[in-house]
């Protein structure tokens, strides 16, 4: 008796050829990924474009008067005015310097404290409970205290940003370090690696996703803390421009400053996404092969 022919296979066709390959999925071409990325960018742009159109229509129809919010055309003219007289570049450079210095201090402190707490029992027992308590204190509540301690100079502004950015990095680092494979750590110890070598070669690479998440939160908070810091009697920076615009009821300049703060936050997020693509390329592809 002859064996029945498998469904979907021609008589005499050997297994593993012909019909068996019919159900396999062909590799997606790179053009599909390019289309997916373009579609993703288009969808992401819909929200900002819709807000801009709504703003323009509201101003053109008189629903938004200049004393409430300047029109997009007035804001563009204000950008040209501020850029032409040098006020906007100078203020932007000052604000970026404040935010950058505070962010670097905060990231370094959060990283060191997080590794110490997450990797050593003594650090956990000495530091974690105190730091977990301090991180529940809103950093805005520290503004009056910092003014008393450090005055109204740059030190108070930079330290406020540093405090605000320390704790997101600390929490993310602790979580990433504690999730490191302990068997791998013990294996490295058995090969004679010291603590610093294990941290550098095992712990930090394993905690990289958590570190990047902490970096993203810290960079976002650095912009928020910058806004608060520049309210401490600033004489230069984007916050100073806002104070001057408020005094003279310049809603166009106020809108420029708000947009600058928003663009700083967006730029920080884009930079972290770029780092993720470089350092963790296997996480950049979403469903269907498209970039996230």
C-alpha positions in Angstrom: 0.0 0.0 0.0 1.4 3.4 -0.9 1.6 6.2 1.7 -0.9 9.0 1.2 0.5 12.1 -0.3 0.7 15.0 2.2 -1.7 17.9 1.6 -0.2 20.7 -0.4 2.7 18.5 -1.7 3.0 17.2 -5.3 3.4 13.4 -5.8 7.1 12.5 -5.6 8.0 15.7 -4.0 10.5 15.1 -1.2 10.0 16.6 2.3 11.7 19.9 2.9 11.4 21.1 -0.7 8.7 22.8 -2.8 5.5 22.7 -0.8 7.2 22.9 2.6 8.6 26.3 1.8 5.2 27.7 0.9 4.3 28.5 4.5 7.6 30.3 5.2 7.6 34.1 5.6 9.9 35.8 3.2 12.3 38.3 4.8 10.8 41.8 4.8 12.7 44.2 2.5 14.4 47.2 3.9 12.0 49.4 1.9 9.2 48.2 4.3 11.2 49.5 7.3 11.8 52.8 5.6 8.1 53.1 4.9 7.3 52.2 8.5 9.7 54.8 9.8 8.3 57.4 7.5 4.7 56.5 8.6 5.7 56.7 12.3 7.3 60.2 11.8 4.2 61.4 10.0 1.9 60.2 12.7 4.1 61.8 15.4 3.9 65.1 13.5 0.1 65.2 13.3 -0.3 66.4 16.9 2.0 69.4 16.7 0.8 70.4 13.3 -2.9 70.2 14.5 -2.1 72.4 17.5 -0.3 74.9 15.2 -3.2 75.1 12.8 -5.7 75.5 15.7 -3.5 78.3 17.1 -3.3 80.0 13.7 -7.0 79.7 13.0 -7.9 81.0 16.5 -5.7 84.0 16.1 -6.9 84.7 12.6 -10.6 84.6 13.6 -10.1 86.7 16.7 -10.8 84.0 19.2 -7.3 84.6 20.6 -6.4 88.2 20.9 -2.8 89.4 21.2 -3.2 90.4 24.9 -4.1 86.7 25.6 -1.7 85.0 23.2 0.2 86.4 20.2 -0.4 84.9 16.8 2.1 82.6 15.1 3.2 85.4 12.8 3.8 87.7 15.8 5.8 85.0 17.5 8.0 84.5 14.4 8.6 88.3 14.3 9.6 88.2 18.0 12.1 85.4 17.2 13.6 87.5 14.5 13.8 90.5 16.8 15.3 88.6 19.7 17.8 86.8 17.5 18.7 89.9 15.6 19.6 91.9 18.8 21.4 89.0 20.3 19.1 88.5 23.3 17.9 85.0 22.4 21.3 83.5 21.6 22.8 84.9 24.8 19.9 83.8 26.9 19.9 80.3 25.4 23.6 79.9 25.9 23.2 80.9 29.6 20.3 78.6 30.2 22.0 75.6 28.4 25.1 76.2 30.6 23.1 76.2 33.8 21.1 73.1 32.8 24.2 71.3 31.5 26.3 71.8 34.6 23.5 70.8 36.9 22.6 67.8 34.8 26.2 66.5 34.8 26.5 66.9 38.6 23.1 65.2 39.1 23.9 62.3 36.7 27.3 61.7 38.3 25.8 61.7 41.8 22.9 59.5 40.9 25.1 57.0 39.1 27.7 56.7 41.9 25.1 56.5 44.7 23.0 54.0 42.7 26.0 51.7 42.0 27.1 51.9 45.7 23.6 51.2 47.0 22.7 48.5 44.4 26.0 46.6 44.4 27.0 46.6 48.1 25.1 45.6 51.1 26.7 48.3 53.3 25.8 51.0 50.8 22.2 49.7 50.7 21.9 49.8 54.5 23.6 53.2 54.9 22.2 55.1 52.0 19.0 53.8 50.5 16.5 54.6 53.2 17.7 58.2 53.5 17.8 58.8 49.8 14.4 57.2 49.3 13.1 59.7 51.9 14.8 62.7 50.3 13.5 61.9 46.8 9.9 62.2 47.9 10.6 65.9 48.7 9.6 68.1 45.7 12.6 69.9 44.5 10.5 73.1 44.1 10.1 73.2 47.9 13.9 73.6 48.2 14.0 76.9 46.4 13.5 79.1 49.5 16.1 77.0 51.4 18.7 77.2 48.7 18.2 81.0 48.5 19.0 81.2 52.2 22.0 78.8 52.0 23.5 80.0 48.7 22.0 83.4 48.0 20.6 84.3 44.6 23.7 83.5 42.5 24.4 80.8 40.0 25.3 78.2 42.7 21.7 78.0 43.9 20.4 77.6 40.4 22.8 74.9 39.4 22.4 72.9 42.6 18.6 73.0 42.3 19.0 71.4 38.8 21.5 68.9 40.2 19.2 67.8 43.0 16.2 67.4 40.7 18.2 65.2 38.3 20.0 63.1 40.9 17.1 61.0 42.1 15.7 59.7 38.7 19.2 58.5 37.9 19.7 57.0 41.3 16.5 55.0 41.3 17.1 53.7 37.7 20.7 52.8 38.5 19.7 50.9 41.7 17.1 49.0 39.8 19.4 48.1 36.9 22.2 47.0 39.2 20.0 44.8 41.4 18.6 43.1 38.3 22.1 42.1 37.1 22.5 38.3 36.9 24.2 37.4 40.2 25.4 34.1 38.8 27.4 36.0 36.2 28.8 38.3 38.9 29.9 35.3 41.0 31.4 33.7 37.9 33.5 36.9 37.2 34.6 36.9 40.8 35.8 33.3 40.5 38.0 34.4 37.6 39.6 36.9 39.9 38.0 40.2 38.8 37.8 42.9 41.4 34.7 45.0 42.2 35.6 47.8 39.9 36.2 45.5 37.0 33.0 43.7 37.6 31.0 46.9 37.7 32.7 48.1 34.5 32.4 44.9 32.5 29.3 43.2 33.9 27.1 45.5 36.0 27.0 48.6 33.9 26.4 46.8 30.5 23.6 44.8 32.1 22.0 47.9 33.7 22.2 49.9 30.4 18.5 49.9 29.7 17.7 51.2 33.2 20.6 53.8 32.9 19.2 55.2 29.7 15.7 55.3 31.2 17.1 57.3 34.1 19.0 59.6 31.7 15.8 60.4 29.9 13.9 61.3 33.0 16.9 63.3 34.4 17.3 65.3 31.1 13.5 66.1 31.1 13.6 67.2 34.7 16.7 69.3 34.1 14.5 71.5 31.8 11.7 71.7 34.4 14.2 72.5 37.1 15.8 75.1 34.9 12.5 77.0 34.6 12.2 77.0 38.4 15.9 77.9 38.9 15.6 80.9 36.6 12.9 82.3 38.7 15.5 82.9 41.5 16.2 86.5 40.7 17.8 85.7 37.3 19.5 88.6 35.5 20.1 86.5 32.3 18.8 83.4 30.6 15.5 82.4 29.1 13.8 82.9 32.5 15.0 86.5 32.6 13.5 87.1 29.2 10.2 85.7 30.4 10.3 88.0 33.5 11.0 91.0 31.3 8.2 90.0 28.8 5.8 89.6 31.7 6.6 93.1 32.9 5.8 94.6 29.5 2.9 92.2 28.6 4.8 90.9 25.6 2.8 87.7 25.0 4.8 87.1 21.8 8.1 87.0 23.7 6.5 84.8 26.4 5.4 82.4 23.7 8.9 82.3 22.3 10.4 81.5 25.7 7.8 78.7 26.3 8.5 77.2 22.9 12.3 77.3 23.6 11.8 75.4 26.9 9.6 72.9 25.0 12.2 72.4 22.3 14.9 71.9 24.9 12.9 69.1 26.4 12.2 67.6 22.9 15.9 67.8 22.0 16.8 66.0 25.2 14.4 63.1 24.4 15.7 62.9 20.8 19.3 62.7 22.1 18.4 59.8 24.4 16.6 58.0 21.7 19.6 58.3 19.5 21.8 56.9 22.2 19.4 54.0 22.6 19.7 53.2 18.8 23.5 53.3 19.0 24.0 51.4 22.3 21.0 49.0 22.1 20.2 48.5 18.4 18.3 45.4 19.1 15.6 47.4 20.9 14.9 50.0 18.1 12.8 47.7 16.0 9.1 47.5 16.9 6.4 45.3 15.5 6.7 44.7 11.8 10.3 45.8 11.7 9.7 49.5 11.9 11.7 51.7 14.2 10.1 52.8 17.4 
